Amino acid sequence: MYFERPLVRAYVDETGDRGLSSRSSRYFGMVAVVVADEDDSGLRRAIAECRRRLSVPAGKPLHWTEHVKRYPRRQFVASQLAAVPGAVLNIVLVEKAAVAERISDQVAFYNFVAGRVLEQVLDTADQWPGGRRDLVITFGHVRGFRHEETLAWFEKLRVSDSADAPWDLLRGRPAFLGPGQLDGLQAADQYCGMLRAGLEADEFGGFEAHHLLAVRPQIRYPDGFEGTVLPGTMAAYPWWPEDGL
């Protein structure tokens, strides 16, 4: 099949858990990194350099929680990804306390966030500099999760009368793959790590937001950060910019 429009590629990973109990994480969110097809090689080179400098074994995915634990390593990874040409970030963050009365099922919760990310990325493709582009999107596979239900949710959004997203740009079905299968998913894992480091207090009550702020220029302006949170949540962080992310 021939497609007239050029292509963007999006890679999505998650941060936090989907649990809704008092023992679960405060937030659940997803980060999508979007690059033009011709710039995908630049993203792959950045991940290859991170893997090389951090001595990640061949055949093993680069993971923030495993390979990027120390501050100097986090600085290095952030600097490499911040320099990727044309990379655009979309972030959807949900504070569970803000939706506790509306969502009680973990599958529905995941699908809701994934759907919001997909619609954001479709908007990104629609507004791409130089003209609209088709979208190929890949989510990180969640072990044991029924991703067919996620695809069914996406289809429900697509046919909804209230859907405003440009679904005509979606090329093929969204895929769900392991991080070792695509460098872009490993990049999304790193961005999720930066977000989490900025949101979770350390043992002394401090926050490590330097890395997230280093890639802040890549966040799509003005709608690339979508936070479903309680009033005052984000402003309470000492590092939170006055004009938001």
C-alpha positions as CSV (number, residue, x, y, z in Angstrom):
1,M,0.0,0.0,0.0
2,Y,1.3,3.5,-0.9
3,F,1.2,6.2,1.7
4,E,1.6,9.8,0.6
5,R,2.4,11.2,4.0
6,P,5.8,10.8,5.7
7,L,6.0,9.0,9.0
8,V,6.6,9.6,12.7
9,R,7.4,6.8,15.1
10,A,6.3,6.9,18.7
11,Y,7.6,4.7,21.6
12,V,5.7,4.5,24.9
13,D,6.7,3.2,28.3
14,E,5.0,3.5,31.7
15,T,6.1,4.5,35.2
16,G,4.5,3.6,38.5
17,D,2.2,0.6,38.9
18,R,-1.5,0.2,38.1
19,G,-2.4,-0.8,41.6
20,L,-5.1,1.2,43.4
21,S,-4.5,0.1,47.0
22,S,-2.8,2.1,49.7
23,R,0.4,0.2,49.0
24,S,0.7,1.1,45.4
25,S,2.5,4.0,43.8
26,R,1.1,7.5,44.1
27,Y,1.2,8.0,40.3
28,F,0.7,6.0,37.2
29,G,1.9,7.6,33.9
30,M,3.2,7.1,30.4
31,V,5.8,8.9,28.4
32,A,5.8,8.8,24.6
33,V,8.9,9.8,22.6
34,V,8.1,10.7,19.1
35,V,10.6,11.2,16.2
36,A,10.3,11.7,12.5
37,D,11.2,8.5,10.6
38,E,14.3,10.1,9.2
39,D,15.5,11.0,12.8
40,D,14.8,7.5,14.3
41,S,18.5,6.6,13.6
42,G,19.5,9.5,15.8
43,L,17.5,8.1,18.7
44,R,19.0,4.7,18.1
45,R,22.5,6.2,18.2
46,A,21.8,7.9,21.5
47,I,20.7,4.7,23.1
48,A,23.7,2.8,21.6
49,E,26.0,5.4,23.1
50,C,24.3,5.1,26.5
51,R,24.6,1.3,26.3
52,R,28.2,1.5,25.4
53,R,29.2,4.0,28.1
54,L,27.2,2.3,30.8
55,S,28.5,-1.1,29.8
56,V,25.1,-2.7,29.3
57,P,25.6,-6.3,28.1
58,A,24.7,-7.2,24.6
59,G,21.2,-8.6,24.3
60,K,20.1,-6.9,27.6
61,P,17.7,-3.9,27.5
62,L,18.9,-0.6,29.0
63,H,16.8,-0.1,32.1
64,W,16.8,3.1,34.2
65,T,16.3,1.2,37.5
66,E,19.1,-1.3,36.8
67,H,21.7,0.6,34.8
68,V,21.1,4.3,35.6
69,K,21.0,4.4,39.4
70,R,23.6,7.0,40.2
71,Y,23.4,10.7,39.6
72,P,26.3,11.0,37.1
73,R,24.9,8.2,35.0
74,R,21.5,9.9,35.0
75,Q,23.1,13.2,33.9
76,F,24.9,11.4,31.0
77,V,21.7,9.7,29.8
78,A,19.7,12.9,30.0
79,S,22.4,14.8,28.0
80,Q,22.4,12.1,25.3
81,L,18.7,12.1,24.9
82,A,18.3,15.8,25.1
83,A,20.5,16.1,22.0
84,V,18.4,13.8,19.8
85,P,17.3,15.9,16.8
86,G,13.6,16.5,16.6
87,A,12.5,14.3,19.5
88,V,9.1,15.3,21.0
89,L,7.7,14.1,24.3
90,N,4.2,13.5,25.4
91,I,3.5,12.8,29.0
92,V,0.3,11.6,30.7
93,L,0.4,11.5,34.5
94,V,-2.4,10.4,36.8
95,E,-2.4,10.8,40.5
96,K,-4.5,7.9,41.7
97,A,-6.2,9.9,44.5
98,A,-7.6,12.1,41.8
99,V,-9.4,9.3,40.0
100,A,-10.1,6.8,42.9
101,E,-13.8,7.3,42.7
102,R,-13.9,6.8,38.9
103,I,-11.5,3.9,38.2
104,S,-11.5,0.7,40.3
105,D,-10.2,-1.7,37.7
106,Q,-6.5,-2.0,36.8
107,V,-7.2,-2.9,33.2
108,A,-9.5,0.0,32.7
109,F,-7.0,2.3,34.4
110,Y,-4.1,1.2,32.1
111,N,-6.3,1.5,29.0
112,F,-7.5,5.0,30.0
113,V,-3.9,6.3,30.3
114,A,-2.8,4.5,27.1
115,G,-5.7,5.9,25.2
116,R,-4.9,9.5,26.3
117,V,-1.3,8.9,25.2
118,L,-2.3,7.6,21.8
119,E,-4.6,10.6,21.3
120,Q,-1.9,13.0,22.3
121,V,0.6,11.4,19.9
122,L,-2.0,11.5,17.1
123,D,-2.3,15.3,17.7
124,T,1.5,15.5,17.6
125,A,1.6,13.8,14.2
126,D,-1.2,16.1,13.0
127,Q,0.7,19.2,14.0
128,W,4.2,18.0,13.0
129,P,6.4,20.8,11.7
130,G,6.3,20.8,7.9
131,G,3.0,19.0,7.7
132,R,0.8,16.2,8.9
133,R,2.5,12.8,9.2
134,D,1.3,9.2,9.6
135,L,2.0,7.5,12.9
136,V,3.4,4.1,13.9
137,I,3.2,3.7,17.6
138,T,4.7,1.0,19.9
139,F,4.0,0.5,23.6
140,G,6.1,-1.5,26.0
141,H,4.6,-4.9,26.5
142,V,3.3,-5.6,30.0
143,R,3.8,-9.2,31.1
144,G,0.6,-11.0,31.7
145,F,-1.5,-8.0,30.5
146,R,-4.4,-8.5,28.0
147,H,-3.3,-6.0,25.3
148,E,-6.1,-7.2,23.0
149,E,-8.4,-5.3,25.5
150,T,-6.3,-2.2,25.0
151,L,-6.7,-2.5,21.3
152,A,-10.4,-2.9,21.7
153,W,-10.4,0.3,23.9
154,F,-8.5,2.2,21.2
155,E,-11.1,1.1,18.6
156,K,-13.9,2.3,20.9
157,L,-12.2,5.7,21.2
158,R,-11.8,5.8,17.4
159,V,-15.5,5.2,16.6
160,S,-16.7,7.4,19.4
161,D,-18.7,10.4,18.3
162,S,-16.8,12.6,20.7
163,A,-13.4,11.5,19.5
164,D,-11.5,14.6,18.2
165,A,-8.1,12.9,17.5
166,P,-7.0,12.6,13.9
167,W,-7.3,8.8,13.7
168,D,-6.8,8.8,10.0
169,L,-3.1,9.3,10.7
170,L,-2.7,5.9,12.5
171,R,-0.8,3.5,10.2
172,G,-1.6,0.0,11.3
173,R,-2.4,-1.2,14.8
174,P,-0.4,-0.1,17.8
175,A,2.1,-2.8,18.8
176,F,3.1,-4.0,22.2
177,L,6.7,-5.2,22.3
178,G,9.4,-6.0,24.9
179,P,12.0,-3.2,25.5
180,G,14.8,-5.4,24.0
181,Q,13.1,-5.4,20.7
182,L,13.4,-1.6,20.0
183,D,15.9,1.0,21.0
184,G,13.0,3.5,21.1
185,L,11.3,1.6,23.9
186,Q,14.6,1.8,25.9
187,A,14.6,5.5,25.3
188,A,11.1,5.8,26.6
189,D,12.1,3.8,29.7
190,Q,14.8,6.4,30.4
191,Y,12.4,9.3,30.0
192,C,10.0,7.5,32.4
193,G,12.9,7.2,34.9
194,M,13.6,10.9,34.7
195,L,9.9,11.7,35.4
196,R,9.8,9.3,38.3
197,A,13.0,10.8,39.8
198,G,11.4,14.2,39.8
199,L,8.2,13.0,41.5
200,E,9.5,10.7,44.2
201,A,11.2,12.2,47.3
202,D,14.5,10.7,48.4
203,E,15.2,9.7,52.0
204,F,15.9,13.4,52.9
205,G,12.7,14.7,51.2
206,G,14.5,16.1,48.1
207,F,13.7,15.6,44.5
208,E,15.9,14.8,41.6
209,A,14.3,16.8,38.8
210,H,17.5,18.0,37.0
211,H,17.3,15.2,34.4
212,L,13.6,15.8,33.5
213,L,14.2,19.6,33.3
214,A,17.2,18.9,31.0
215,V,14.8,17.3,28.4
216,R,12.0,19.8,29.1
217,P,12.5,21.5,25.7
218,Q,11.5,18.3,24.1
219,I,8.0,18.2,25.7
220,R,5.5,19.3,23.2
221,Y,4.3,22.8,23.8
222,P,1.8,23.7,25.0
223,D,-0.1,20.4,25.4
224,G,2.6,17.7,25.8
225,F,2.1,17.3,29.6
226,E,-1.3,16.1,30.7
227,G,-1.7,15.8,34.5
228,T,-4.8,14.4,36.1
229,V,-3.9,15.3,39.7
230,L,-5.4,16.8,42.8
231,P,-5.4,20.7,43.0
232,G,-2.0,22.0,44.0
233,T,-0.2,18.7,43.5
234,M,2.3,19.8,40.9
235,A,2.8,23.3,42.3
236,A,3.8,21.7,45.7
237,Y,7.0,20.4,44.1
238,P,9.9,22.9,44.7
239,W,11.2,22.4,41.2
240,W,8.0,22.8,39.3
241,P,8.2,25.6,36.8
242,E,5.7,28.4,37.2
243,D,4.5,27.9,33.6
244,G,4.4,24.1,34.0
245,L,6.1,21.5,31.8
